[in-house]
């Protein structure tokens, strides 16, 4: 279990990390709107949140497949 600690960390906690990283641009867009910027920042933040969450979630699934298939148990 001590081999490849980052793979095990991402396999274990990657789902939550993807959610948190996906919420960052949405919250930034909401904050920009709150401070007086255009409402388009909310839409841009939502779009970026969807893309970042999708990329991170697919990366986590890829790491989980690597852990299941390539690492000895």
Beta strands, then each sheet from edge to edge (+ up, - down):
end
